[in-house]
Amino acid sequence: MPSKLISIQEAVAQIPDGTKLAVSGNMEMSPMALIREIIRAKRRELYLVCVGAAAVNADMLIGAGAVSTVEFSQISMGEYGFALNFRRKFEQAAIAGLEHACPTLTAAIGAGASGIPFIPVRGLIGTGYMKIRPDFHIVPNPYNAEERIAVVPAIRPDAAIFHGYKADTLGNVLAHPSQNNRLLAQASGRTFATVEEIVTPDALRKEASHSGSFIPALYLSGVIHAPGGALPTACPGYYEIDEREISIYMEKSASEETFQSYLQEYILSRGYQEVIL
């Protein structure tokens, strides 16, 4: 079987302009090495799907001009404040936005993974979501004539990226247990993961038996060995949030002009190893 271990450049080459790209992570476990490489490759017109509450992962791609549409439930820098690039671009109508409640986003990814066109979600009828999302519909419950229920369309990304803890030499990955990366990988046409370590299959199986989320190589298109690949977000058990880098990011995100200088200094003029070191 061909190796699933590839370079970060080989992964990004399979994410062309216009890709419907799903990204997981927030202020921890964001696939930042992949995101920076996507920016260096000057990708444009991405349809970004933020799986879970997104943070700097989405904000950086949006600020770099890589995104034309974003589907999200929340984009925030957490205790560090607003996601300023996202907020600025959204207020300027420079990007289109499709807002979700957290349950609808998770359910839509689940429908995509299951190969079904839509899925029912409770709790939406009577809320503003039914007004701002014309693609959410109310249908009769076929098993209870007196009940109506909302349905949301499936999400099937062209590609997905996430950061995991470890991979083995066969391409199986151990990821954060509270993120839906396995479901995301099942829903997506292609999935790429960066990881902190490459270990033997036996070592990964032993660790997966008592911790983490095991994602079979079957669902992955490529695995990249990228120590520090989540920085400046945290990777529990390996490193904490780089507060200095986040502070610089927040300061530089205050305006379009200062963020462009940030991109040039911290991303475009550097390679992966230079950023980590």
C-alpha positions as CSV (number, residue, x, y, z in Angstrom):
1,M,0.0,0.0,0.0
2,P,1.4,3.4,-0.9
3,S,2.6,5.5,2.1
4,K,0.2,8.1,3.4
5,L,3.1,10.2,4.7
6,I,3.5,13.2,2.4
7,S,5.0,16.7,2.6
8,I,2.9,19.7,3.5
9,Q,3.4,21.1,0.0
10,E,2.0,17.9,-1.5
11,A,-1.1,18.2,0.7
12,V,-1.7,21.9,-0.3
13,A,-1.3,21.1,-4.0
14,Q,-4.4,19.0,-3.6
15,I,-6.4,22.0,-2.2
16,P,-6.9,24.2,-5.3
17,D,-8.7,27.5,-5.6
18,G,-12.4,27.2,-5.0
19,T,-12.2,24.2,-2.7
20,K,-14.9,23.6,-0.2
21,L,-12.4,23.3,2.7
22,A,-13.4,22.1,6.2
23,V,-11.1,23.0,9.1
24,S,-11.3,21.8,12.8
25,G,-9.7,23.2,15.9
26,N,-9.9,26.5,17.8
27,M,-7.5,27.9,20.3
28,E,-6.1,24.4,20.5
29,M,-5.4,21.8,17.9
30,S,-5.8,24.1,14.9
31,P,-3.9,22.9,11.8
32,M,-1.9,26.1,11.6
33,A,1.1,24.7,9.6
34,L,-1.3,23.7,6.8
35,I,-3.2,27.0,7.0
36,R,0.0,29.0,6.7
37,E,1.1,26.9,3.7
38,I,-2.3,27.5,2.0
39,I,-1.7,31.2,2.5
40,R,1.8,30.9,1.0
41,A,0.3,29.1,-2.0
42,K,-2.0,32.1,-2.5
43,R,-5.2,30.1,-2.6
44,R,-8.4,32.1,-3.4
45,E,-12.2,31.6,-3.4
46,L,-12.2,28.9,-0.7
47,Y,-15.5,27.9,0.7
48,L,-14.5,27.5,4.4
49,V,-16.5,25.2,6.7
50,C,-15.6,25.7,10.4
51,V,-16.2,22.5,12.2
52,G,-16.9,23.5,15.8
53,A,-16.1,26.9,17.3
54,A,-13.3,28.3,15.1
55,A,-10.7,30.8,16.1
56,V,-7.3,31.9,14.6
57,N,-7.5,29.1,12.1
58,A,-10.5,30.6,10.2
59,D,-9.6,34.2,11.0
60,M,-6.1,34.0,9.4
61,L,-7.4,32.4,6.2
62,I,-10.1,35.1,6.0
63,G,-7.7,37.9,6.7
64,A,-5.3,36.6,4.0
65,G,-8.0,36.9,1.4
66,A,-8.2,33.1,0.8
67,V,-11.9,32.8,1.7
68,S,-15.0,33.9,-0.3
69,T,-17.7,32.1,1.8
70,V,-17.6,30.8,5.4
71,E,-20.0,28.4,7.0
72,F,-19.7,28.6,10.8
73,S,-21.3,28.4,14.2
74,Q,-18.8,30.7,16.0
75,I,-15.5,32.4,15.1
76,S,-13.8,34.0,18.1
77,M,-10.4,34.4,19.7
78,G,-11.8,33.3,23.0
79,E,-10.4,35.2,26.0
80,Y,-8.2,37.2,23.6
81,G,-11.2,38.9,22.0
82,F,-13.0,39.2,18.7
83,A,-11.8,37.5,15.5
84,L,-11.0,40.9,13.9
85,N,-10.3,39.8,10.3
86,F,-13.5,37.8,10.2
87,R,-15.5,40.6,11.8
88,R,-14.1,43.3,9.4
89,K,-14.6,41.2,6.3
90,F,-18.1,40.2,7.3
91,E,-19.1,43.8,8.1
92,Q,-17.8,44.9,4.8
93,A,-19.7,42.1,3.0
94,A,-16.3,41.0,1.5
95,I,-17.2,37.4,2.4
96,A,-20.5,35.5,2.4
97,G,-21.6,33.8,5.6
98,L,-23.8,30.9,6.4
99,E,-24.4,30.8,10.2
100,H,-25.2,27.6,12.1
101,A,-26.1,26.6,15.6
102,C,-23.6,24.1,16.9
103,P,-26.0,21.2,16.7
104,T,-26.9,21.9,13.1
105,L,-23.3,22.1,12.0
106,T,-22.4,18.8,13.7
107,A,-25.6,17.1,12.3
108,A,-24.9,18.4,8.8
109,I,-21.4,16.9,8.8
110,G,-22.8,13.7,10.2
111,A,-25.3,13.6,7.3
112,G,-22.4,14.1,4.9
113,A,-20.5,11.3,6.4
114,S,-23.6,9.1,6.2
115,G,-24.2,9.9,2.5
116,I,-27.7,11.3,3.1
117,P,-28.9,14.6,1.6
118,F,-30.3,16.2,4.8
119,I,-30.9,15.5,8.4
120,P,-33.6,16.5,11.0
121,V,-32.5,18.8,13.9
122,R,-34.7,19.7,16.8
123,G,-34.9,23.1,18.5
124,L,-34.8,25.3,15.3
125,I,-38.5,26.0,14.7
126,G,-39.4,29.4,16.0
127,T,-35.8,30.6,16.0
128,G,-34.1,33.2,13.8
129,Y,-32.1,30.5,12.0
130,M,-35.2,29.6,10.0
131,K,-35.1,33.2,8.6
132,I,-31.4,33.6,8.0
133,R,-31.0,30.2,6.5
134,P,-33.4,29.7,3.6
135,D,-31.9,26.3,3.0
136,F,-33.2,25.1,6.4
137,H,-36.7,23.7,5.8
138,I,-39.7,22.5,7.9
139,V,-41.2,19.2,6.9
140,P,-43.9,16.9,8.4
141,N,-42.6,14.1,10.5
142,P,-43.5,11.0,8.5
143,Y,-44.0,9.0,11.7
144,N,-46.2,11.6,13.5
145,A,-48.7,13.6,11.4
146,E,-49.1,16.1,14.2
147,E,-45.4,17.1,14.3
148,R,-43.2,19.2,12.1
149,I,-39.5,19.2,12.2
150,A,-36.6,21.2,10.7
151,V,-34.1,19.7,8.3
152,V,-30.7,21.0,7.3
153,P,-28.7,20.1,4.3
154,A,-25.7,17.7,4.5
155,I,-22.2,19.2,4.3
156,R,-19.7,17.3,2.1
157,P,-16.4,19.2,2.0
158,D,-14.1,18.7,-1.0
159,A,-11.2,18.6,1.5
160,A,-10.6,18.8,5.2
161,I,-7.6,19.5,7.4
162,F,-6.9,18.9,11.1
163,H,-4.1,18.5,13.6
164,G,-3.6,15.3,15.5
165,Y,-1.2,14.0,18.1
166,K,0.4,11.0,16.4
167,A,0.3,8.9,13.3
168,D,1.7,5.5,12.6
169,T,3.7,4.5,9.5
170,L,0.5,3.2,7.9
171,G,-1.2,6.6,8.1
172,N,-3.6,5.9,11.0
173,V,-4.0,9.0,13.2
174,L,-4.7,9.6,16.9
175,A,-6.5,12.9,17.4
176,H,-8.2,15.0,20.1
177,P,-11.1,13.1,21.6
178,S,-13.5,16.0,21.8
179,Q,-13.2,17.1,18.1
180,N,-15.2,15.4,15.4
181,N,-12.2,14.7,13.1
182,R,-13.2,11.1,12.3
183,L,-16.7,12.2,11.3
184,L,-15.1,15.1,9.3
185,A,-12.8,12.7,7.5
186,Q,-15.7,10.4,6.6
187,A,-17.7,13.3,5.2
188,S,-14.9,14.9,3.1
189,G,-13.6,14.0,-0.3
190,R,-10.0,14.3,0.8
191,T,-8.5,14.7,4.3
192,F,-5.1,15.8,5.4
193,A,-3.7,15.7,9.0
194,T,-0.6,17.2,10.5
195,V,0.8,15.3,13.6
196,E,3.4,15.8,16.3
197,E,4.9,12.4,16.1
198,I,5.2,9.3,13.8
199,V,5.2,6.0,15.7
200,T,4.9,2.3,15.0
201,P,1.4,0.8,14.3
202,D,1.7,-1.2,17.6
203,A,2.5,1.9,19.6
204,L,-0.4,3.8,18.1
205,R,-2.9,0.9,18.7
206,K,-1.8,0.7,22.4
207,E,-2.3,4.4,23.0
208,A,-5.6,4.5,21.1
209,S,-7.0,1.8,23.4
210,H,-7.1,4.2,26.3
211,S,-6.9,7.8,24.9
212,G,-7.7,10.0,21.9
213,S,-9.8,9.4,18.8
214,F,-8.5,6.8,16.4
215,I,-8.9,7.7,12.7
216,P,-8.1,4.9,10.3
217,A,-5.8,5.6,7.3
218,L,-8.8,4.6,5.1
219,Y,-10.3,8.0,5.7
220,L,-7.1,10.0,5.2
221,S,-5.5,11.2,1.9
222,G,-2.2,12.2,3.5
223,V,-0.5,12.6,6.8
224,I,2.2,15.3,7.4
225,H,4.8,15.0,10.2
226,A,4.7,18.6,11.5
227,P,6.0,19.0,15.1
228,G,4.6,22.3,16.4
229,G,2.0,22.2,13.6
230,A,-0.8,23.7,15.8
231,L,1.2,26.7,17.0
232,P,0.4,29.3,18.1
233,T,-2.7,27.4,19.3
234,A,-2.2,24.7,22.0
235,C,-1.6,21.0,21.6
236,P,-2.5,19.4,24.9
237,G,0.3,17.2,26.2
238,Y,2.8,18.9,23.9
239,Y,2.6,22.7,24.3
240,E,0.4,25.5,25.5
241,I,-0.9,28.5,23.5
242,D,1.9,30.8,22.5
243,E,0.5,33.9,24.2
244,R,3.2,36.2,22.8
245,E,2.4,35.2,19.2
246,I,-1.4,35.5,19.8
247,S,-0.8,39.0,21.2
248,I,1.1,40.0,18.1
249,Y,-1.6,38.5,15.9
250,M,-4.3,40.4,17.7
251,E,-2.4,43.7,17.5
252,K,-1.6,43.2,13.8
253,S,-5.3,42.2,13.0
254,A,-6.5,45.6,14.1
255,S,-6.5,46.9,10.5
256,E,-6.2,45.6,7.0
257,E,-2.9,47.5,6.5
258,T,-1.3,46.1,9.7
259,F,-2.5,42.6,9.0
260,Q,-0.9,42.7,5.5
261,S,2.4,43.5,7.1
262,Y,1.9,40.6,9.5
263,L,1.3,38.2,6.6
264,Q,4.5,39.4,4.9
265,E,6.7,39.2,8.0
266,Y,5.4,36.1,9.7
267,I,4.0,33.9,6.9
268,L,4.9,34.8,3.3
269,S,8.6,35.4,3.9
270,R,9.0,32.2,6.0
271,G,8.7,28.5,5.5
272,Y,7.2,25.9,7.9
273,Q,10.4,25.3,9.8
274,E,11.2,29.0,10.1
275,V,7.8,29.6,11.7
276,I,8.2,26.8,14.2
277,L,11.8,27.7,15.2
